[in-house]
Amino acid sequence: MTEITAKTDNRSRLRVILAASIGSALEWYDFFLYGTAAALVFGELFFPKSDPVVGTLLAFLTFGVGFVVRPLGGVLFGIMGDRFGRKPVLVATLLMIGVGTTLIGLLPTYAQIGYWAPALLVAMRVVQGLGAGAEYGGAVIFLVENAPPKHRGFWGSFAPLGVSVGNLLAAGAFALVTLLPREDLMSWGWRIPFLASFLLIMVGIYVRLKITETPVFTEAVLARGKIERNPAMEALKRHPRNFFVVLGARLAENGLGYLFPVFGLSYVITTLGVPKSEALSALMLAFVIELFTIMGFAALSDRIGRRPVYMFGALAGIVWAFPFFLLVGTKEWIWIAVAFIGARAVVTAAMFGPQAAYFAELFPPQRRFAGFAFARELGSLLAGGPAPFLAAALVAWSGSWWPVACYAAFLAACTAFAIWCGPETYEESITVDNTTDGVAMRAAAMPARA
């Protein structure tokens, strides 16, 4: 069987990349915006009855609520994506998280309505989490299923690239509003980044409505009648090893991806007393550099394979866990920036870059969306959701950073083991129904037709 490739001209391919990456950037701007606000303002605004440490812990706990429902969103929307197509799900998830984020910007605070304020905040976080549970997987699959066979890693990198742009936008938005006087920031300034997301999401929906369904789904699923009733359970039953490889591979990428920028930002500002503007500018620099390293690591995985690049990132996570805290502990901007650059532009990027294509290649087309999203978001629940909360709790318990470094190294070691157990996929067909884990029929990849 020959590889099904995108039957589009260059303009259509550009539209595919824009739809996935811009939509992903806008969606994850919303999602990471909450994490930044949790680190900087939500503890005081929504949990004022507690002391600052407990307030931050509670804010991070509500941050984790979004991850609790992400597997549910991954299953529900993943099944719909495998049954009805990738495009409608991409539009629906973008709309859900956009509405949830905009409404956060309109919420009254604890001082205005008491305990209803944190309750409503959690409710909006649930809406965000349901949408985010399938957004990234859908964007990745849309890219990979339209990509030329020998460049799936590079094409897939535009989805994580969008995530990094979303990170950068969220950090930049809060960097701007933190320039306001503190009274203005806490009364109305913090709302601006959330309310601005409404306009951004409208742009993303417009772009996604202009795209067509992927050729792989149209020809390998619809035309051949391979639609399954419950593709999520079929993915778990028929590909258990690949399912758990995805779950394990997420532990370091997702856990460290949130631990360093979300908890790390709070630690540098709250515990070490570094000015917010300095901490945010160091983090933003790391996000800018990460934009380039993600694409570089993804392209490298097209040449040498997904596993070697991913393994490098996991092992680098073990190595970098302790130097990160030693560097930020200097309270010098240059070393704080180096710490964040190593954590984001090297450790996370080396895993995040090849991850898109790798996870998509582990499942056949008729259960790719559900299998990808379900396994990936279970990993998010185990790693990214609790990471900031656990890290803050460990510091509060020990009074030191070293337990957090041990926790980060443990997550990275788990991911290294999962990648070691997984198959290599970069030369395999993405249209073949592989009924056994890691044994995929190889197809001679034909050049994409312009």
C-alpha positions as CSV (number, residue, x, y, z in Angstrom):
1,M,0.0,0.0,0.0
2,T,1.4,3.4,-0.9
3,E,1.4,6.3,1.6
4,I,-1.6,8.6,1.2
5,T,-0.4,12.1,1.0
6,A,-1.9,15.5,0.9
7,K,-3.4,16.1,-2.6
8,T,-3.2,19.9,-2.3
9,D,-1.2,22.7,-3.7
10,N,1.3,24.8,-1.8
11,R,-1.4,27.3,-0.8
12,S,-3.6,24.5,0.7
13,R,-0.6,23.1,2.6
14,L,0.1,26.5,4.1
15,R,-3.6,26.7,5.1
16,V,-3.2,23.3,6.8
17,I,-0.2,24.5,8.8
18,L,-1.8,27.8,9.8
19,A,-5.0,26.1,10.9
20,A,-3.2,23.7,13.2
21,S,-0.4,25.9,14.5
22,I,-2.4,29.2,14.8
23,G,-5.4,27.4,16.4
24,S,-3.1,25.5,18.7
25,A,-1.3,28.7,19.7
26,L,-4.5,30.5,20.5
27,E,-6.0,27.6,22.4
28,W,-2.9,27.1,24.5
29,Y,-2.5,30.8,25.1
30,D,-5.8,30.4,27.0
31,F,-4.7,27.3,28.8
32,F,-1.3,28.6,29.9
33,L,-2.8,31.9,30.8
34,Y,-4.5,30.3,33.7
35,G,-1.3,28.7,34.9
36,T,0.5,32.1,34.8
37,A,-2.4,33.8,36.6
38,A,-2.4,30.9,39.2
39,A,1.2,31.6,39.9
40,L,0.8,35.4,40.1
41,V,-2.6,36.6,41.2
42,F,-5.3,33.9,41.7
43,G,-4.1,32.9,45.2
44,E,-4.9,36.4,46.5
45,L,-8.0,37.1,44.4
46,F,-9.9,33.8,44.9
47,F,-8.5,32.4,48.1
48,P,-7.8,35.4,50.4
49,K,-8.8,33.7,53.6
50,S,-5.6,31.7,53.5
51,D,-2.0,32.7,54.0
52,P,0.1,33.3,50.8
53,V,1.6,29.8,50.7
54,V,-1.8,28.0,51.1
55,G,-3.4,30.5,48.6
56,T,-0.8,29.6,46.0
57,L,-1.3,25.9,46.7
58,L,-5.1,26.2,46.2
59,A,-4.6,28.2,43.0
60,F,-2.3,25.4,41.7
61,L,-4.9,22.8,42.8
62,T,-7.5,24.5,40.6
63,F,-5.0,24.5,37.8
64,G,-4.8,20.7,38.2
65,V,-8.6,20.4,37.9
66,G,-8.3,21.1,34.2
67,F,-6.1,18.1,33.8
68,V,-8.5,15.8,35.7
69,V,-11.1,16.3,33.0
70,R,-8.7,16.3,30.0
71,P,-8.7,12.4,29.6
72,L,-12.5,12.6,29.5
73,G,-12.3,15.3,26.8
74,G,-9.7,13.3,25.0
75,V,-12.0,10.2,25.0
76,L,-15.2,12.0,24.0
77,F,-13.8,14.2,21.3
78,G,-11.3,11.6,20.2
79,I,-14.1,9.2,19.5
80,M,-15.9,11.9,17.6
81,G,-12.8,12.7,15.6
82,D,-12.4,9.1,14.5
83,R,-16.1,8.7,13.7
84,F,-17.0,12.1,12.1
85,G,-13.7,13.6,11.1
86,R,-10.8,15.7,12.4
87,K,-12.1,19.2,11.3
88,P,-15.4,19.5,13.3
89,V,-13.6,18.5,16.5
90,L,-10.9,21.0,15.9
91,V,-13.5,23.8,15.7
92,A,-15.5,22.5,18.7
93,T,-12.5,22.3,21.0
94,L,-11.2,25.7,20.1
95,L,-14.6,27.2,20.8
96,M,-15.0,25.5,24.2
97,I,-11.7,26.6,25.6
98,G,-12.2,30.1,24.3
99,V,-15.5,30.5,26.0
100,G,-14.1,29.1,29.2
101,T,-11.2,31.5,29.2
102,T,-13.3,34.6,28.3
103,L,-15.7,33.9,31.1
104,I,-12.8,33.7,33.6
105,G,-12.0,37.3,32.7
106,L,-15.6,38.2,33.7
107,L,-15.7,36.3,37.1
108,P,-16.3,38.2,40.3
109,T,-13.6,37.6,43.0
110,Y,-13.8,36.2,46.5
111,A,-14.2,39.8,47.9
112,Q,-17.4,40.2,45.8
113,I,-19.2,36.9,46.0
114,G,-17.3,34.8,48.6
115,Y,-16.9,31.0,48.0
116,W,-18.9,31.2,44.8
117,A,-15.8,32.8,43.2
118,P,-13.4,29.8,43.5
119,A,-16.3,27.5,42.6
120,L,-17.0,29.3,39.3
121,L,-13.3,29.4,38.6
122,V,-13.1,25.6,38.9
123,A,-16.2,25.3,36.6
124,M,-14.5,27.4,33.9
125,R,-11.3,25.4,34.4
126,V,-13.4,22.2,33.7
127,V,-14.7,23.7,30.4
128,Q,-11.1,24.6,29.4
129,G,-9.9,21.1,30.3
130,L,-12.5,19.3,28.3
131,G,-11.6,21.3,25.2
132,A,-7.9,21.0,25.7
133,G,-8.2,17.2,26.1
134,A,-8.5,16.8,22.3
135,E,-7.2,20.0,20.9
136,Y,-3.5,19.2,20.7
137,G,-4.1,15.6,19.4
138,G,-6.4,16.9,16.8
139,A,-4.0,19.6,15.6
140,V,-1.1,17.0,15.5
141,I,-3.1,14.4,13.6
142,F,-4.3,17.0,11.1
143,L,-0.7,18.0,10.3
144,V,0.7,14.5,10.2
145,E,-2.1,13.1,8.0
146,N,-1.4,15.9,5.5
147,A,2.4,15.7,5.7
148,P,4.8,14.3,3.1
149,P,5.9,10.8,4.3
150,K,9.5,11.7,5.0
151,H,8.7,14.9,6.8
152,R,6.0,14.0,9.3
153,G,8.2,15.0,12.2
154,F,8.9,18.5,10.8
155,W,5.2,19.0,9.8
156,G,4.0,17.7,13.2
157,S,6.3,20.2,15.0
158,F,4.0,23.1,14.0
159,A,1.5,21.9,16.6
160,P,4.0,22.0,19.5
161,L,5.3,25.2,18.0
162,G,1.8,26.6,18.4
163,V,1.9,25.5,22.1
164,S,5.2,27.4,22.6
165,V,3.7,30.5,20.9
166,G,0.7,30.2,23.2
167,N,3.2,30.1,26.2
168,L,4.9,33.1,24.9
169,L,1.7,35.1,24.4
170,A,0.4,34.2,27.9
171,A,3.7,35.2,29.5
172,G,3.9,38.4,27.4
173,A,0.3,39.4,28.2
174,F,1.0,39.1,31.9
175,A,4.3,40.8,31.6
176,L,2.5,43.8,30.2
177,V,-0.3,43.9,32.8
178,T,2.2,43.5,35.7
179,L,3.6,46.9,34.6
180,L,0.4,48.4,36.0
181,P,0.3,49.7,39.6
182,R,-0.5,46.8,41.9
183,E,-3.9,48.1,42.8
184,D,-4.9,48.3,39.2
185,L,-3.4,44.9,38.4
186,M,-5.4,43.2,41.2
187,S,-8.7,45.1,40.5
188,W,-9.0,44.9,36.7
189,G,-5.6,44.5,35.0
190,W,-5.5,40.7,35.4
191,R,-8.7,40.4,33.4
192,I,-7.4,42.0,30.2
193,P,-5.4,38.9,28.9
194,F,-8.4,36.6,29.5
195,L,-10.9,38.9,27.8
196,A,-8.5,39.4,24.8
197,S,-8.7,35.7,24.1
198,F,-12.2,36.1,22.7
199,L,-10.9,38.0,19.7
200,L,-8.0,35.6,19.2
201,I,-10.3,32.5,19.3
202,M,-12.5,34.0,16.7
203,V,-9.5,34.3,14.4
204,G,-8.6,30.7,15.0
205,I,-12.2,29.4,14.3
206,Y,-12.3,31.4,11.1
207,V,-9.0,29.8,9.9
208,R,-10.2,26.3,10.9
209,L,-13.5,26.6,9.1
210,K,-11.6,27.1,5.8
211,I,-9.8,23.8,5.9
212,T,-10.9,20.5,4.4
213,E,-10.8,17.0,6.0
214,T,-7.5,15.1,5.9
215,P,-6.9,12.7,3.0
216,V,-5.9,9.9,5.3
217,F,-9.2,10.0,7.2
218,T,-11.2,10.4,4.0
219,E,-9.6,7.6,2.1
220,A,-8.3,5.2,4.8
221,V,-11.3,5.4,7.1
222,L,-14.4,6.7,5.4
223,A,-13.9,5.2,1.9
224,R,-12.9,1.8,3.3
225,G,-15.7,1.7,6.0
226,K,-13.3,1.4,8.9
227,I,-15.2,3.5,11.3
228,E,-15.3,1.9,14.8
229,R,-17.9,2.2,17.5
230,N,-15.4,2.9,20.3
231,P,-12.0,3.6,18.9
232,A,-10.6,4.6,22.3
233,M,-11.2,1.1,23.8
234,E,-10.0,-0.5,20.6
235,A,-6.8,1.4,20.8
236,L,-6.2,0.3,24.4
237,K,-7.2,-3.3,23.6
238,R,-5.3,-3.8,20.3
239,H,-2.3,-1.6,21.1
240,P,-1.7,-1.8,24.8
241,R,2.1,-1.3,24.7
242,N,1.9,1.7,22.4
243,F,-0.9,3.1,24.6
244,F,1.3,2.9,27.7
245,V,4.4,4.2,25.8
246,V,2.4,7.4,25.0
247,L,1.3,7.6,28.7
248,G,4.9,7.1,30.0
249,A,6.4,9.4,27.4
250,R,4.2,12.2,28.6
251,L,5.4,12.1,32.2
252,A,8.6,14.1,31.7
253,E,7.5,16.2,28.7
254,N,4.3,17.3,30.4
255,G,5.3,17.2,34.0
256,L,8.5,19.2,33.5
257,G,6.8,21.4,30.8
258,Y,4.5,22.7,33.6
259,L,6.8,22.3,36.6
260,F,9.5,24.6,35.4
261,P,7.5,27.5,33.8
262,V,4.5,27.4,36.2
263,F,5.9,26.3,39.5
264,G,9.4,27.7,38.6
265,L,7.9,31.1,37.9
266,S,6.1,31.1,41.2
267,Y,9.2,29.9,43.1
268,V,11.5,32.5,41.6
269,I,9.0,35.4,42.3
270,T,7.4,34.3,45.6
271,T,10.1,32.3,47.3
272,L,13.3,33.9,46.0
273,G,11.9,37.5,45.7
274,V,12.9,38.1,42.1
275,P,10.9,41.0,40.5
276,K,8.0,39.7,38.4
277,S,9.3,41.6,35.3
278,E,12.7,40.0,35.5
279,A,11.3,36.5,36.0
280,L,8.8,36.8,33.2
281,S,11.3,38.2,30.7
282,A,13.7,35.3,31.4
283,L,10.9,32.8,30.8
284,M,9.8,34.6,27.7
285,L,13.4,34.4,26.3
286,A,13.3,30.7,26.9
287,F,10.0,30.4,25.0
288,V,11.4,32.3,22.0
289,I,14.5,30.1,21.7
290,E,12.2,27.0,22.2
291,L,10.4,28.0,19.0
292,F,13.5,27.2,17.0
293,T,14.7,24.1,18.9
294,I,11.3,22.4,18.7
295,M,11.5,22.5,14.9
296,G,15.2,21.5,15.0
297,F,14.6,18.4,17.1
298,A,11.5,17.4,15.1
299,A,13.4,17.6,11.8
300,L,16.3,15.6,13.4
301,S,13.8,12.9,14.3
302,D,12.9,12.6,10.5
303,R,16.5,11.7,9.9
304,I,17.6,9.5,12.9
305,G,14.2,8.4,14.4
306,R,11.8,9.5,17.1
307,R,13.2,7.5,19.9
308,P,16.9,8.7,20.0
309,V,15.7,12.4,20.1
310,Y,13.0,11.8,22.7
311,M,15.4,9.7,24.8
312,F,18.0,12.6,24.7
313,G,15.3,15.0,26.1
314,A,14.3,12.6,28.9
315,L,18.0,12.0,30.0
316,A,18.6,15.7,29.8
317,G,15.7,16.2,32.1
318,I,17.4,14.0,34.7
319,V,20.6,15.9,34.3
320,W,19.1,19.4,34.4
321,A,16.8,19.0,37.4
322,F,19.3,20.0,40.0
323,P,21.3,22.7,38.1
324,F,17.9,24.5,37.4
325,F,17.4,25.3,41.0
326,L,21.1,26.1,41.6
327,L,21.0,28.6,38.7
328,V,17.7,30.4,39.7
329,G,19.0,30.4,43.3
330,T,21.6,33.0,42.3
331,K,18.8,35.5,41.7
332,E,20.8,36.9,38.8
333,W,18.7,37.5,35.6
334,I,21.3,35.9,33.3
335,W,21.4,32.6,35.2
336,I,17.7,32.5,35.7
337,A,17.4,32.9,31.9
338,V,19.9,30.1,31.4
339,A,17.9,27.8,33.8
340,F,14.7,28.4,31.9
341,I,16.4,28.0,28.5
342,G,17.8,24.7,29.5
343,A,14.5,23.5,30.9
344,R,12.3,24.6,28.0
345,A,14.5,25.0,24.9
346,V,16.5,21.8,25.4
347,V,14.8,19.4,27.8
348,T,11.2,19.9,26.9
349,A,11.8,20.8,23.2
350,A,13.8,17.6,22.6
351,M,10.7,15.6,23.7
352,F,8.0,17.9,22.5
353,G,9.5,18.2,18.9
354,P,9.3,14.6,17.8
355,Q,6.4,13.7,20.1
356,A,3.7,14.9,17.6
357,A,4.6,12.6,14.8
358,Y,5.7,9.7,17.1
359,F,2.3,9.5,19.0
360,A,0.3,9.7,15.8
361,E,2.4,7.0,14.2
362,L,1.7,4.6,17.1
363,F,-2.0,4.2,16.1
364,P,-3.8,3.3,12.9
365,P,-6.0,5.9,11.3
366,Q,-9.4,4.5,12.4
367,R,-8.4,4.8,16.1
368,R,-5.6,7.4,15.9
369,F,-7.5,10.4,17.3
370,A,-9.0,8.6,20.3
371,G,-5.9,6.5,21.1
372,F,-3.6,9.5,20.8
373,A,-5.8,11.8,22.9
374,F,-6.9,9.3,25.5
375,A,-3.3,8.0,26.3
376,R,-1.8,11.5,26.1
377,E,-4.3,13.1,28.4
378,L,-4.0,10.3,31.0
379,G,-0.3,11.2,31.0
380,S,-1.3,14.8,31.5
381,L,-3.5,13.8,34.5
382,L,-0.6,11.9,36.1
383,A,2.1,14.5,35.4
384,G,1.3,18.0,34.2
385,G,-1.8,18.6,36.4
386,P,-0.3,17.7,39.8
387,A,3.2,18.9,39.1
388,P,2.9,22.6,40.1
389,F,0.8,21.7,43.2
390,L,3.1,18.9,44.3
391,A,6.2,21.0,43.8
392,A,4.8,23.8,45.8
393,A,3.7,21.4,48.5
394,L,7.2,19.8,48.6
395,V,8.8,23.2,49.1
396,A,6.3,24.1,51.8
397,W,7.0,20.8,53.6
398,S,10.8,20.7,53.3
399,G,11.7,24.4,53.1
400,S,14.0,23.5,50.2
401,W,14.0,22.9,46.5
402,W,15.9,19.6,46.5
403,P,12.7,17.3,46.8
404,V,11.3,19.1,43.7
405,A,14.5,18.4,41.8
406,C,14.2,14.7,42.8
407,Y,10.6,14.7,41.7
408,A,11.6,16.2,38.3
409,A,14.4,13.6,37.8
410,F,12.0,10.8,38.7
411,L,9.5,11.9,36.0
412,A,12.3,12.1,33.4
413,A,13.5,8.6,34.4
414,C,10.0,7.2,33.9
415,T,9.8,8.7,30.4
416,A,13.3,7.4,29.5
417,F,12.1,3.9,30.4
418,A,8.9,4.2,28.4
419,I,10.8,5.4,25.3
420,W,13.3,2.5,25.7
421,C,10.3,0.1,25.7
422,G,8.6,1.7,22.6
423,P,9.0,0.9,18.9
424,E,10.6,3.1,16.3
425,T,8.0,4.5,13.8
426,Y,9.5,7.2,11.6
427,E,9.8,5.0,8.5
428,E,6.4,3.3,8.9
429,S,3.1,3.9,7.0
430,I,0.4,5.9,8.8
431,T,-2.4,4.3,6.8
432,V,-1.9,0.6,7.7
433,D,-4.0,-1.0,10.4
434,N,-1.4,-2.5,12.7
435,T,-3.0,-5.1,14.8
436,T,0.0,-5.8,17.0
437,D,2.1,-3.3,18.9
438,G,5.3,-2.2,17.3
439,V,4.9,-4.4,14.2
440,A,3.9,-2.1,11.5
441,M,4.0,-2.9,7.8
442,R,6.5,-0.7,6.1
443,A,5.5,1.1,2.9
444,A,7.6,2.7,0.3
445,A,6.9,6.4,0.9
446,M,6.2,8.2,-2.3
447,P,6.9,11.9,-2.7
448,A,3.9,14.1,-1.9
449,R,2.0,15.3,-4.9
450,A,1.9,19.1,-5.2
